[in-house]
Amino acid sequence: MRIALNATILLSPFTGLGQYTYQLAQGLAARPEIDLNLFYGTAWDRAVRQAPVANIVMLKAGIKRFVPCAYALKQALSQFRFTAGISAHPPDVYHEPNFLAFKCDKPSVVTVHDLSWIRFPHTHPVERVRAMERYFEPGLRRASLVITDSEFVKAELMDVFGMAADRIVTVPLGVEALFHPRDVEQCRAVLQAQSLIYGNYFLAVGTLEPRKNLSAALAAFSRLPASIRQRFPLVLAGMKGWQTSDMEQQMARMVNSGEVRVLGYLPREELAVITAGAAALVYPSIYEGFGLPPLEAMACGVPVIVSNVSSMPEVVGDAGIKVEPHDIESISHAMECIVEDERMRTSLGRQALERSLQFSWDRCVENTLAVYRRAVA
């Protein structure tokens, strides 16, 4: 089967979307029956590229700021190059893994990860919302079939766009083998480099932006007794996003005291070790189409505190503590219980690890291939 996959997202540091596209591309490329052609915005390639350094985000932000209509110009150029590549090497199916599908006269599949720009537009930059409003629905309507990460997002598409259930296929994401339980010795070098102690810190992972609701994690952490905050600092791992000034002011005092550690964007290998060494992951996002960080923590045998909304209950099941994302007191209580009750922490970690075994990237790739076959047929 000849597959055209838009891999432009791989040109930016990997967040959840990048991980999804990368793992899918790697899985497809490894199959001898698949002829995979990857589109990188202006050119086509057979190679699956790795994530670049995080500084490219600053470059892109500068371009958007100083070049009028930068997104529209980029989209028009990309469409031209995409069409040329499709004409030169016609695929059996084109897969758009990142919401906004190009015009294509071949069978196509679009992955929709969430509808956050519709449900919570204030948590996105204005230009992103405008682009989604302009380009998303036409591509959605053209698609032969649509993939969602969760049943929650499938229901969202049916509700907002009136799509028929038989046009949408839920394909859950997976978790890398890189994320697995590790003991003190296996974590020692990485944790020492960050001045962290194994099992003695909370971890929050995600781009620093409004939708991830990390301000709630900070507020909950600030309510913990001083003795707990000093023994179990809150570690933030992720790229700086947008509208972060309020959050930076909120955590300034705790950063200065060492109670909050801001690590920024981490290489995957380092993130996996820091995840495995955490006492718990705190993930109070107000809206997620799936949520990879909780699954990755679960695969490390680390307890998770997650929101009780959107797709989170679907992913975590009964293997974590679910809280209302704006209930600061409940989040803080859950954090305190995990560090004070060792039996509870051990039990939750064991349940989390067992639950994570239900998800794999191999299964995700196989189920995605089944969608391609349906689209072609």
N, C-alpha and C positions, 0 to 999 in steps of 0.2 A: 504494500500500500504506500502510495506517495502522499506525504503529509507536509503541508506548509504551516509553519508555526511562527507567529509573531513573537520574537524574543527580545524586542527593544527594551523591555523592563530590565534585562540582564546587564544593560549598560549603566545602571545605577546601583548603589549599595543595596544589598538585599534586605527587604522587609518581608512580610508574609507573602505578598504578591511575587516578589522575586524568587523566594524559596519554592513556591508552587511551580512557577515556570521552569526554574532550573531543574528541579527534581523530575518534572514531567519530561523535559527535553532529554535529560540523562537517561531516563528509563526507556524512552522511545528510541534513542540513538543506539542503545545496547541490543536492540532486537533486530536480527538479520533480515526479517521479512519487511522491515520498515525502511523506506527511503525518506529521510527527514531533511527538509530544507528550511533553514532558519532565517528570518528577516530581522535585520538590526537597524531599522529606521531609514537607512539610505542604501543599504547593500545586503546581499544574501550570502550565507555561509553555511557550511556543513558542520562547523565546529560549535560545540556548546561552550560559551564563554563564561569565565568566572566574574565575580563582582569586582568593580574597580574600587579605588579608595574613596572614602566618604567625602573628600574635598570636592568631588565633582558636583555634589549637591549645591555648594556655594556658587560654582560656576553657572549652573543652570538657573539658579535664582537670579543671578546678575543679568543673564540674558533676558529672562522674562521681564525684569524690571526696566531695562533700558531699550529693548527692541519692541516697538509697537506691534500688536497682533502676532506676537511670537508663536503662540500655540497654533493659530490658524495657518500661519505660514509653514510651520513644521508639519502640520497635518496634511497640507496640500502637497508638499514635497514628498512626504512619506507615501501618500496615496499613489503619486506618479511612479515612484520607484517600485512600490509593491506591485502595481499593475503590470509594469514591465517584466518583473520577475515571474509573475504568474503566467504571463504570455509565453515567456521563454521556456519555462519548465512547469507545465500544467500539473497541478496536484490532483489527487482524487478527492481530497478534502482540505479545507483551510480551517485552522483552529486559532481563534483569538482568545488568549488566556487572561486578557487584561481589559475587560469591559467594552472598549470602543473598537468595533470591528470595521475594517476597511471594506469598501465596496468590492465585491468579488463575484464572478459569474459561475463559480464552482460551489458544490455543497459546502456549507460552513457550519462551524460549531463555535459558540461564544460561551465563555465562562463568566458568570455573574457572581461576584463574591459577597456583595451586600448592596443595599440601597441607602446607605448612610447619608449620601448627599441630598436625598429626598426626605428622609425621616429627621435628620439632624443637620440641615444645611449650614447652620451657624458654626459647626465644628470643622468646616472646610474653608479654604481660601475662596474668595469670590470667583476668581478666574477658573478654578477647578470646577465649581458648581456650574458656571456658564458653559464650560466645555462639555460636561456630562449632559446638560440639558439639550445641547445642540446635537451631539453626535451619538448618544447612547441609544435612544429608542429606534432610530432608523436601522442601526446595525442589529439590534435585537429582533426587529420585525423581519429582517432579511435572513436571519439564521435558520438553518434547517432544524437544528436542535440546540437547546441551551443546557449547560451544566451549571449546577450550583453546588457549593461546598456542604450545604446542610439542608435539611427539610424546612428549617426556618426561612431560609432565603427563597426556597421554592414557593412557599406560601406567600411570601412578600411579593414575588413576581405575579402570582395569580391575583393577588389583591389589588396591586397598584396598576398593573398593565393588562389585567384580564386574560392572561395567557392560559391556554389549555394545559392541564396537568400532563398530558401525554407528550408535550413538546419539551418538557423539563425533566432532566435526569439528575438526581442527587449523587454526587461522587465525593465522599469524605476525603479529606487530605490525610497525609501520613506523617510519620516521624522518622528522622534519620537515625541510623545505628549509632551515630556520634553521640546521641543523647541516651545515656544509660547510667545506672547507679555507679558511683565511684567512692572509694574509701578515702580516708584522710591522706594517705601517702600519694594516691593518684591525683589528688587535688593540690598537694602542698606547694609545688613550685608556682603555679598560677596564682593561688590565693596569697602567697607571701608577697608576690610582686605587686598585688593590689592592697596589701596590708589588711587582709581579711582572715578570719578564723573559721575553720570548717564547722558548719552547723550553727554558726553564731551570727547570722545576718538574714534579714528579709531581702527578697529580690523583687524588683518591679522591672519588667521588660516591655519596651515599646517605644515608638517614636514619641518624643515629647510634643504632644499636640492635644487639643481639647477633647477629642473623642475618646482617647485612652483614659481620661479621667484620673490621671496620676495625681492631680491636686487632692482628690479624695483620699488616696493612699497616704499622701503627705499629712493631710489633716488628721487622719486616723492614727498615724504613727506618732504625731505630736501629742496625742492624748494618752499615750502609754506612760506608765511610770518612768521617771528619769533613769532608774536602775536598769530597766529593760532597754530603753533607747541607747544607753551606753554599752550594754553587753551585746545587743542585737541591732546594729545600725541598719538603716534602709539603703539599699544599693539600687541605683537607677542605671539601667543599661539600655541605650538606644540613641538614635540620632536626634539632634535638636530639630524640631519641626517648626511650627509657626504659633503665634500668640503664646510665647513662653515667658514674657516679661513678668506677668503676675505670678506664675509658678516660681520663677527665680527669686522674686521678692519673698514669696511664701516660705521658701526653704533656705534662704540666705543664712539665717542664724544657725540652723541645724547643720548646714554645710560647714560653717566656720567652726562649730564645736566638734565636727567629725561624726555626728550622729547620722547624717545623710552623706552618702558618697555618690558622686556623679561620674560614671565611667565612660559615658559616651558610646559611640558605635564600636562594637567589639568583633573581631574575627570569629567565625563560627566555632572553631576549636576552643578558643578561650571562653566564649559564651557557654558552651556545653559544660566545661569544667566549673565555671562559676555557678551555673544553674544546679549542677549536682551537689555542690557544697552548701547550698542555701538551706536555712531552716524551713522556709516556705516561700512560695511565689504569691505575690499580691497583685491581682489583675481585675480592678473594678471598672472595666470598660463599659461605657453606656450602650454600646452597640457593636456587635461583631457578627460577621458572616460565618466564622468558624473559630478563630483564635488559636494560632499555633503555639505561642509561648506556654499556655497552660498544658497543652498536650506534651510539649517537650519537657516541661518540668515533671509531669506525671511519669514519663518514660525514664526519668532519673530517680524515681521513687521519692520525689519531693512533694509534700502536701501543697495543695493549691487553695487559695481564697479567691473566688471569682464572682462576677455578677450573676444574679439570678434571672437575667433578661436575655433576649435575642437567642443566639445559638449556644450560649455557654452551658445551660443544663443538658443540651443534646450531646455535647462533647464530653463533659465531665461526669455526667450521670450522678451516681451516689458516691463517687470517689473523691469528693472535695467539699469544701464549705462554700455554700452559695449565699450571697448577701445582696440586699438592695443597694445598687451602686451609689446612691446618694445618702445612705444611712451611715454616717461617719461613726456613730457609736457602735453599730453592729460590726463594721469592719475592724475597728480598734479592738473590740471584745474578742473577735475571732483570732486576731494576731496575738493577743495576750494568752488566750487559751492554748494556742499551738506551742508557744515557748514555755509555758508553765506546766503543761501536762505531757510528759514524755511518752506515756502510753498512748495517748490520743495521737500524738505526732507520728509515732511508729505505725499505728494502725492505718492512719490516713495515707501515709507513704506507701504502705503495702497495697492498699486498695487502688491507689493511683497507678502504680506500676502494672497491676493486673488489668486495669481498665485500658491502659495505653496499648496493650497488645492487640486490641481490636482494630488498630489503625496502622496501615503501612503504605509506603509509597509504591511498592510493587502492586498492591491491590488497587491503588488509585490509578496507576498507569493501565492496568488490565481493564478496569471498568471504563476508563476513558477511551481505550481502543474499541470497546464494545459500542460506545456512542458513535465513534467515527464510522463503524460498519453500518450502523442504522442510518446515519446521515447519507452515506453513499448509496445505500439500498433505496 
